[in-house]
């Protein structure tokens, strides 16, 4: 399938009282037949959560399973 890095231009949150490693995104609807969110170097391990810090590092991707 196709892999696309989720960049800060696509998803970004700021809370002045919370460090980036403590800002957590939760995948609410995971249609794993269509695709999944994963961390770089952890292929085929769908994520349920990831942090703003991981997003800023460019290590979070969406993998589409279809055509």
N, C-alpha and C positions, 0 to 999 in steps of 0.2 A: 504494500500500500504506500500511499504518499505520506511523508513526514513533514510537518511544518513547525518550526520553532515558534512558541508563543512569546512575543516580544512585549516590552513595556509600552510600545505604541498601541498594542491591542488591548492589554489589561494592565491597569496601574492603580494602586490605592496609596493614600498617604494618611498617616495619623501621627501628628507631631509628638505624641506621648508614647508611641510604640515603635521599637526598632523593626527594621525590615524582616529580620529572621523570626519575629513573633507575629507578623501579619500573615494569616493563614487563609488561603482560598480552599473552599470545599467544592468538589465536583458533586452537584446535586442529582444530576441525571446522567447516568453512565450507560449509554446504548452501546455496549461493547460489540454488538454485531456490526455497527457502522464504523466504530473507531474508538480510540481511547487516548487518555492523557498519560504520558510517561516521562520519566527522568532520563537524561542522556546516560548511556552505558547501563541502563536497566531495561532493555528491550523486552517487550511482552509482559511487563509487570504494570498493569493499569494503576494509576494513582487515584486515591480518594481525596488527598489534600496535597498542597504544595505551598511554599512561602513566597513572599515578595522578594526575599533575598535570592532564592533559587531562580525566580523569574528574571531578576536583574542580571544574574550570571549567565543567562541564555541556555539553561540546561533543561528547560521544560518544553515538551513538544506535544502536538496532537498528531496521532497516527490514524489515517483514514484507511479502512480495510477494503473499501469498495473500489470501483473503477474510477 
